[in-house]
Amino acid sequence: MTENCKRIKLDENIQKELPNNTNETFDESDTYSQFKVPESDCGITHFVGSHAGFSGVLKQRYSDFVVHEIMNSGEIVTLNDFSIPVQETQQPLSKSPDSVLTEEVWAKIERLAANESEEVLIDVSKADKEERTAVHKKIAAVFSSLDTSTIDENDKKLIKVSLKGKNSRDKGRWPNGLPPYVHFTLYQENRGTFDALNLLARLCHTSAKNFQTAGCKDRRAISSQRVSVKKILPTSLLKVNEIAKKYPQPIAVGNFNYDNEKIRLGDLKGNRFDIVIKDVKYAHETDIDESVTSLKLKGFINYFGTQRFGFKHVPSSQIGLAFLQKDWEKVINLILSERPKDIQNYKDRANLPTFNECIRLWKETQDANAVFKQFCWKHSNEGVILQALSKLGKQKQSNNYYAALCALPRNVRTMYLHAYQSLIWNKLANFRLEEYGMNVVPGDILMFTEIKEENEEDEEEATVHPVIADENNLKNATIFDVVLPIVGSSIVLPENRVKDKLLQLLAEDGITIETFKSMAKQNMLYGTYRKFVQIPLDVSWSVHSYEDEKEQFITTDLQLTKNIVCQLSNTGSKKAVKLGLSLPSSTYATVVIRELFKRDLIAKIS
């Protein structure tokens, strides 16, 4: 059969709810940590340093883990400005409206735009036509959500400013000459990117798929990241801040600017992490200092973290392997698997089955249409596949299974493939360390520049230029220049025993490099390269005493905008380590903490 097939048209309301740049389907609470794939099953088994390590609790509270994106320019993303950017591209007005639009009048209009007041009436009886036109144009240029009209009332000429109605002919009008995209900082507490964008979309009366980010942030954290959206003005976005205050897990937006380009996946240099490790235990007082010093000097094996692999009942890498083997029925059945912890129907109706009951019904009857009608999670990956199968009928054909798989957004399909690539990379890294240690050897692949491992669509071959280590360049290379291939159709292979190991790992799974070359374009994985050993930058650490588990150690962006600064007690019987470091994109902070601890983390994450 051919892999090329047309995308099944799903119900419009379901398609709109599938956001881009995300792999999540619905929220998984922290009780799910016990179901995560263990480090050893992800190929995460080795350490670089010879330090003793220490132990502690990571993410005891979500405020113990703060993440700020680092833009390509090196600027750390923060939320600290709620002003509206000046629109320098506005066409000059023939007459200035400033004599009419005084500060007092302008303040009233801003309150109206924020939906905090009724219509505004501006007396323009003494203004001529050109001045009135200038007023209309300036308001329209700044506030796309407002309508203006000139009226006569009580022998006065007034400009009435009001919120646009649903049928306004000017609804959604974008100011002339203004770049089409608005970039802004999204601040989120205890929300993943997917969840935060869905809330933002609801409050802005749009779809989450209209927002773009450079990457996804984990839920149990406080994070600040850049987001882009097309033709939604900052004034509309700012309304979110007031409404979101009512939520127990707030979001906030600010730091606006206009741009001609949207943000794409991977459009960042890295992330700045500020982490608090609670309830720290160590054998000797020097253990913490030695652990951090080792990390700064020797780095860590740049493993793909456990987040990449999903849950142990059906690891994402297992689905990815079935995909590569083109066993479409197996792929569908692995995705349509019971959850380790059942999920009640969110509509709270006694007559509707739970998540796992629906999956069991599918396994027993293979009647996708009947199951989909009762399935409450229609926007999840499982829901999309069930609907696609229901449209294809009951006939069990390989083409039908593949067509149903194609109903998933491309980024979801490639998530499974990336998980398999990551597992092979982790295993290859272990072999490289065991075979050659921390030495650069002939045949290694070297990369002396930064690597962008991911782009939005993965549809282009990597433009990096790897160098094979030989007698001419060995003297100038360090272990931090060594990269390992992320397997794909267009990679250069090492010219030592690492190559043999890679081919062996693929053969054990019944595939070859040719498998990647034969994939359909919409699923193509060209492959790239990843630093074997990574080293964090701008590392700082301090040890603090505390007693109250609720004590906050890191002041958030939102608190700083309110002039609130956390005061540390530095008293008590317990110890905490406050750690700061910067990591390149696609590098996992949990892998860094594991190297510090010198032990696995799964049982240590609260």
C-alpha positions in Angstrom: 0.0 0.0 0.0 1.0 3.6 -0.4 1.6 6.0 2.6 0.2 8.9 0.6 -3.4 9.5 1.4 -5.8 12.4 1.7 -6.5 13.9 5.1 -10.0 12.9 6.4 -12.2 15.9 6.9 -13.3 15.9 10.6 -16.1 17.9 12.2 -15.1 21.6 12.0 -15.4 22.1 15.8 -12.9 19.3 16.4 -10.4 20.5 13.9 -10.4 24.0 15.5 -9.6 22.6 18.9 -6.4 20.9 17.8 -3.6 23.4 18.7 -0.3 23.4 16.9 3.1 23.2 18.6 1.9 20.8 21.3 2.0 17.1 22.0 -0.5 17.1 24.8 -4.1 15.8 24.6 -5.4 16.6 28.0 -4.0 17.3 31.4 -2.2 14.7 33.3 -2.0 15.4 37.0 1.1 14.7 39.1 -0.4 11.5 40.3 0.6 10.2 36.9 4.4 10.4 37.8 4.3 6.8 39.0 3.3 5.7 35.5 6.1 7.5 33.7 8.6 5.4 31.8 11.6 4.7 34.2 14.9 6.3 33.2 16.5 2.9 32.5 13.8 2.0 30.0 14.5 5.3 28.2 18.2 4.4 27.9 19.1 6.9 30.6 21.6 4.9 32.6 25.0 6.6 32.8 26.7 9.6 34.6 29.7 11.7 33.6 31.0 12.9 37.0 32.8 10.9 39.7 31.2 13.0 42.5 29.2 11.4 45.3 26.0 13.3 44.6 23.2 14.1 47.0 19.4 13.7 47.2 16.5 16.0 47.4 12.9 16.7 46.3 12.3 18.3 42.9 9.2 20.3 42.1 7.7 19.9 45.6 5.8 23.0 44.7 5.3 24.4 41.2 6.9 27.7 42.3 10.2 25.7 42.9 10.7 25.4 39.1 10.8 28.7 37.1 11.6 28.8 33.4 12.3 31.7 31.2 12.9 31.3 27.5 16.2 32.7 26.0 15.6 34.3 22.6 18.0 33.9 19.7 19.3 37.3 20.5 20.4 36.1 24.0 17.7 38.1 25.8 15.9 36.4 28.6 12.1 36.5 28.2 10.4 38.2 31.1 7.0 39.7 31.8 7.6 43.3 32.9 5.8 45.7 30.5 2.1 46.1 29.9 2.3 49.1 27.6 0.9 49.2 24.0 3.7 49.5 21.4 3.9 52.6 19.3 2.7 51.9 15.8 5.4 53.6 13.8 4.0 52.4 10.5 0.8 54.5 10.7 0.2 56.7 7.8 0.6 60.4 8.7 -2.6 62.3 9.3 -3.3 65.5 7.5 -4.3 67.1 10.8 -3.4 66.1 14.3 -6.3 64.9 16.4 -4.5 65.7 19.7 -6.5 68.8 20.4 -9.6 66.6 20.5 -8.1 63.4 21.9 -6.9 64.8 25.2 -5.4 62.5 27.9 -8.8 62.4 29.7 -10.7 61.4 26.5 -8.0 58.9 25.5 -8.3 57.3 29.0 -12.0 56.9 28.6 -11.5 55.2 25.2 -9.0 52.8 26.7 -11.4 51.8 29.4 -14.0 51.2 26.7 -11.7 49.0 24.8 -11.0 47.0 27.9 -14.8 46.6 28.2 -14.8 48.6 31.5 -17.2 51.3 30.4 -20.1 52.2 28.1 -19.8 54.1 24.8 -17.7 57.3 24.8 -19.0 60.6 23.3 -16.5 63.1 22.0 -17.5 66.7 21.4 -16.1 67.7 18.0 -18.4 70.7 17.4 -15.5 73.0 17.0 -13.5 70.6 14.8 -13.5 70.8 11.0 -14.0 67.8 8.8 -10.3 67.0 8.5 -9.9 67.1 12.2 -12.9 64.7 12.7 -11.4 62.4 10.1 -8.1 62.4 11.9 -9.9 61.4 15.1 -11.7 58.5 13.4 -8.5 57.2 11.8 -6.4 57.4 15.0 -9.0 55.5 17.0 -9.4 52.9 14.2 -5.6 52.5 14.0 -5.1 51.8 17.7 -8.3 49.9 18.6 -9.6 47.4 16.0 -12.4 46.4 18.5 -14.0 49.8 18.4 -16.4 51.5 16.0 -16.6 55.3 15.5 -19.4 57.4 14.0 -20.3 61.1 13.8 -23.7 62.0 15.2 -25.7 65.2 15.8 -27.2 65.6 19.2 -28.6 68.7 21.0 -27.1 71.0 18.4 -23.7 69.4 18.9 -21.6 67.3 16.6 -20.3 64.3 18.5 -18.1 61.3 17.6 -19.6 58.2 19.2 -17.1 55.5 20.1 -18.5 52.0 20.9 -17.6 48.4 20.9 -18.1 46.7 17.6 -21.1 44.5 17.2 -21.2 41.0 15.8 -22.3 42.3 12.4 -20.0 45.3 12.2 -18.6 45.6 8.7 -15.3 46.7 10.2 -15.0 43.8 12.6 -11.5 42.5 12.6 -10.1 45.4 10.5 -6.3 45.6 10.8 -4.6 49.0 10.7 -3.0 49.7 7.3 0.8 49.3 7.2 1.0 47.4 10.5 2.9 44.1 10.5 0.4 41.2 10.7 1.8 39.4 13.8 1.8 40.4 17.4 4.5 38.9 19.6 4.1 38.9 23.3 5.3 37.2 26.5 3.0 34.6 28.1 3.4 34.0 31.8 1.8 30.9 33.2 1.6 29.3 36.7 1.1 25.6 37.0 -0.1 25.3 33.5 1.5 23.7 30.5 1.7 25.6 27.2 -1.3 23.7 25.7 -3.5 24.5 28.7 -2.4 28.1 28.9 -3.1 28.7 25.2 -6.5 27.1 25.4 -7.4 29.5 28.2 -6.0 32.4 26.3 -7.9 31.4 23.2 -11.2 31.2 25.2 -10.7 34.6 26.7 -9.9 36.1 23.3 -12.7 34.3 21.6 -10.4 32.6 19.1 -8.9 29.1 18.6 -5.7 27.9 20.3 -4.4 26.9 16.9 -4.0 30.6 16.0 -1.2 31.0 18.5 2.4 29.9 17.9 5.3 29.2 20.3 8.9 28.2 20.1 8.4 25.2 22.4 6.1 23.7 25.0 6.6 24.2 28.7 5.8 21.6 31.4 2.8 22.2 33.6 4.3 21.9 37.1 6.3 25.1 36.8 6.1 28.9 36.4 7.3 29.8 32.9 7.5 32.9 30.6 7.7 32.3 26.9 7.2 34.2 23.6 4.0 33.7 21.7 2.8 35.0 18.3 -0.7 35.5 17.0 -2.0 37.0 13.8 -4.0 40.2 13.8 -5.2 40.3 17.4 -4.3 43.7 18.8 -2.5 44.1 22.2 -5.5 45.9 23.5 -7.6 42.8 23.0 -4.9 40.5 24.5 -4.5 42.7 27.6 -8.1 42.1 28.6 -7.0 38.6 29.6 -4.9 39.9 32.5 -7.9 41.3 34.4 -10.1 38.2 33.8 -7.3 35.7 34.5 -6.8 37.1 38.0 -9.9 35.1 39.0 -8.3 31.8 38.1 -6.3 29.8 40.8 -3.6 29.2 38.2 -3.2 32.5 36.5 -1.8 33.5 33.2 -0.7 37.0 32.1 0.5 38.6 28.9 2.6 41.7 28.1 5.8 42.9 26.4 4.2 43.3 23.0 5.7 44.1 19.7 4.6 43.8 16.0 6.4 41.5 13.6 6.2 40.4 10.0 6.9 36.7 10.9 5.3 34.3 13.2 7.2 32.4 15.9 8.2 28.9 14.8 9.0 25.8 16.8 12.7 26.0 17.8 12.9 29.8 17.4 14.8 30.1 20.7 18.4 29.8 22.0 17.4 27.9 25.1 15.9 28.3 28.5 17.0 29.8 31.8 16.1 27.7 34.8 15.8 28.7 38.4 15.2 25.6 40.5 14.7 24.9 44.2 15.6 21.4 45.4 14.0 20.8 48.8 14.7 18.5 51.7 18.4 18.0 50.6 20.3 15.2 52.1 24.1 14.5 51.8 26.8 12.5 53.4 29.3 15.3 53.6 28.9 19.1 53.5 31.2 19.3 50.5 29.0 17.0 48.4 26.8 19.8 47.0 29.8 22.0 46.0 31.6 19.0 44.4 28.4 18.0 42.5 27.9 21.5 41.0 31.6 21.9 40.3 31.6 18.6 38.4 28.5 19.7 36.4 30.1 23.0 35.5 33.4 21.4 34.3 32.4 18.0 33.0 28.8 18.5 31.9 26.3 15.7 31.5 25.3 13.1 29.0 22.8 15.0 26.9 20.0 12.4 27.2 16.5 13.0 25.9 14.5 13.1 29.2 11.7 10.8 30.3 9.2 13.5 29.2 9.9 12.4 25.6 8.6 8.9 26.2 5.1 9.2 27.7 3.9 6.6 30.1 5.2 3.1 30.7 2.0 1.2 29.8 2.5 2.3 26.1 5.7 4.3 25.6 5.6 6.7 22.8 8.7 5.1 21.3 6.9 1.8 21.0 4.2 3.6 18.9 7.0 5.2 16.8 8.6 1.9 16.1 5.3 0.4 14.9 4.9 3.5 12.7 8.3 2.9 11.1 7.4 -0.8 10.6 4.3 0.4 8.8 2.1 -1.8 11.0 -0.8 0.7 11.0 -3.2 -1.5 12.8 -0.7 -1.9 15.7 -0.2 1.9 15.8 -3.9 2.5 16.1 -4.4 -0.1 18.8 -1.4 1.2 20.8 -2.8 4.7 20.7 -6.3 3.4 21.6 -5.1 1.9 24.8 -6.5 2.1 28.3 -4.9 4.6 30.7 -3.1 3.3 33.8 -5.5 5.5 35.8 -9.0 5.8 34.4 -10.6 9.1 33.6 -14.2 9.9 34.4 -16.3 11.6 31.8 -16.0 15.3 32.2 -19.7 15.8 31.5 -20.4 14.0 34.8 -23.2 12.0 33.3 -23.9 8.6 34.8 -25.0 7.1 31.5 -21.7 8.0 29.7 -18.7 5.5 30.1 -15.3 6.4 31.4 -12.3 6.7 29.2 -11.1 3.1 29.8 -14.6 1.8 29.3 -14.8 3.4 25.9 -11.4 1.9 24.9 -12.5 -1.6 26.1 -15.7 -1.2 24.0 -13.6 -0.4 21.0 -11.4 -3.4 21.5 -14.5 -5.7 21.9 -16.7 -4.3 19.1 -14.3 -2.4 16.7 -17.4 -0.2 16.2 -15.7 3.2 16.1 -18.9 5.1 15.4 -20.7 3.7 18.4 -17.7 4.4 20.7 -17.1 7.9 19.4 -20.7 8.9 20.1 -20.2 8.1 23.8 -16.6 9.4 24.0 -16.3 12.6 25.9 -12.7 13.4 24.9 -13.4 14.2 21.3 -10.4 16.6 21.0 -7.8 14.1 22.2 -5.7 12.0 19.9 -7.9 9.0 20.7 -11.0 11.0 19.9 -9.6 12.2 16.5 -8.7 8.6 15.5 -12.1 7.2 16.6 -13.9 9.9 14.6 -11.8 9.2 11.5 -12.4 5.4 11.8 -16.1 6.0 12.2 -16.1 7.9 8.9 -14.1 5.1 7.1 -16.5 2.4 8.1 -16.0 -1.0 9.8 -13.9 -2.6 7.1 -10.6 -3.7 8.6 -8.1 -2.6 6.0 -4.6 -1.3 6.4 -5.4 1.7 4.2 -8.2 2.7 6.7 -5.9 2.5 9.7 -3.3 4.7 8.0 -6.0 7.2 6.8 -7.2 7.4 10.4 -3.6 8.0 11.6 -3.3 10.8 9.0 -6.3 12.6 10.7 -3.9 13.5 13.5 -1.9 16.7 13.1 1.5 16.1 11.7 3.2 17.3 14.9 1.4 14.6 16.9 2.3 11.8 14.4 6.0 12.9 14.5 5.9 13.0 18.3 5.8 9.2 18.2 8.6 9.0 15.6 10.7 11.5 17.6 10.3 9.3 20.7 11.8 6.3 18.8 14.6 8.4 17.5 15.3 9.6 21.0 15.4 6.1 22.4 18.0 5.0 19.8 20.0 8.2 20.5 20.1 7.5 24.3 21.2 3.9 23.7 23.9 5.1 21.3 25.2 7.6 23.9 25.5 4.8 26.4 27.6 2.8 24.0 29.8 5.8 23.0 30.6 6.4 26.7 31.3 2.7 27.4 33.4 2.3 24.3 35.5 5.5 24.2 34.8 7.3 27.5 35.3 11.1 27.4 38.0 11.1 24.8 37.6 12.3 21.2 38.5 9.5 18.9 39.0 9.1 15.1 35.7 8.6 13.3 33.7 10.7 15.8 31.4 13.3 14.3 32.4 16.8 15.3 30.3 20.0 15.2 31.8 23.3 16.1 28.7 25.4 15.8 25.3 25.4 17.4 22.7 22.9 16.2 19.0 23.5 15.7 17.6 20.0 16.2 13.9 20.9 15.4 12.0 23.1 13.1 8.3 23.6 12.8 7.6 21.0 10.1 10.8 18.9 9.9 10.3 19.1 6.1 13.8 20.3 5.3 17.1 18.5 5.5 19.5 19.8 8.1 21.9 22.5 6.8 24.6 21.6 9.4 28.0 20.5 8.1 29.4 17.7 10.3 33.1 17.0 10.3 34.7 13.5 10.8 37.4 13.5 13.5 40.9 12.6 12.1 44.5 13.3 12.8 44.2 16.8 11.4 41.5 18.0 13.8 41.7 15.8 16.9 44.1 18.1 18.7 41.7 21.0 18.5 38.5 19.1 19.5 37.0 18.4 22.9 34.3 16.1 24.0 31.9 19.0 23.9 32.4 19.1 20.1 31.3 15.5 19.6 27.8 14.9 18.3 25.8 11.7 17.8 23.3 11.4 14.9 19.6 11.5 15.5 18.7 8.7 13.1 17.0 9.8 9.8 17.3 9.5 6.1 20.0 12.1 5.5 22.5 11.8 8.3 26.2 11.2 8.2 27.3 8.2 10.2 30.3 8.1 12.5 33.3 6.2 11.1 34.0 4.0 14.2 32.2 1.4 16.2 29.4 3.8 17.1 28.2 3.3 13.5 28.1 -0.4 13.9 26.1 -0.1 17.1 23.6 2.2 15.5 22.9 -0.2 12.7 22.7 -3.1 15.2 20.1 -1.2 17.3 18.0 -0.6 14.2 18.3 -4.2 13.0 17.2 -5.5 16.4 13.9 -3.6 15.7 13.6 -4.9 12.2 14.4 -1.6 10.4 17.4 0.0 8.6 18.4 3.4 7.4 16.5 2.6 4.2 13.3 2.5 6.3 13.7 6.3 6.9 14.5 7.0 3.3 11.3 5.2 2.1 8.9 7.2 4.3 6.2 9.4 2.7 7.1 13.0 2.6 4.4 14.0 5.2 6.2 11.7 7.7 9.8 12.1 6.6 12.5 12.3 9.2 15.7 13.6 7.7 17.6 13.3 11.0 20.1 15.7 12.6 22.8 15.7 15.3 22.8 16.2 19.0 25.7 17.1 21.3 26.9 14.0 23.1 27.9 15.9 26.3 26.4 19.2 27.1 27.5 21.8 29.6 25.2 24.3 31.3 26.0 28.0 31.2 25.8 30.7 33.9 25.5 28.3 36.7 24.8 29.6 40.2 23.9 27.9 43.4 23.3 28.6 47.1 22.3 26.5 50.1 19.5 27.7 52.4 17.9 26.6 55.7 14.1 26.5 55.9 11.3 25.0 57.9 8.1 25.8 56.2 7.5 23.6 53.0 5.4 26.5 51.6 8.3 29.0 51.8 8.8 30.6 48.4 12.5 31.0 47.3 12.1 32.6 43.8 10.3 35.8 43.1 8.2 35.5 39.9 7.8 38.0 37.1 4.2 38.7 38.1 5.2 39.5 41.7 8.0 41.8 40.5 5.4 43.8 38.4 3.6 44.4 41.8 6.9 45.3 43.6 6.7 42.1 45.6 10.1 40.4 46.4 10.4 37.1 48.3 12.2 37.3 51.6 14.1 34.1 52.6 14.0 33.0 56.2 17.3 31.1 56.2 16.3 29.5 59.4 15.1 26.0 60.1 16.2 22.4 60.3 15.9 21.6 56.5 18.2 22.4 53.7 17.3 23.6 50.2 19.6 24.2 47.1 18.7 27.1 44.9 20.1 26.4 41.5 20.3 28.6 38.4 21.5 27.6 34.9 21.0 28.2 31.2 20.5 25.3 28.8 20.3 25.2 25.0 16.9 24.3 23.4 16.0 20.6 23.4 18.1 20.0 26.6 16.3 18.6 29.6 16.8 20.2 33.1 15.7 16.9 34.8 18.7 15.2 33.1 20.9 17.9 34.6 19.4 17.3 38.1 19.9 13.6 37.7 23.6 14.1 37.1 23.8 16.3 40.2 22.0 13.7 42.3 24.0 10.9 40.8 20.8 8.8 40.9 17.6 8.4 39.0 14.8 10.9 39.4 11.5 9.3 38.8 10.9 8.5 42.5 12.3 11.9 43.5 9.8 14.1 41.7 7.1 15.1 44.1 
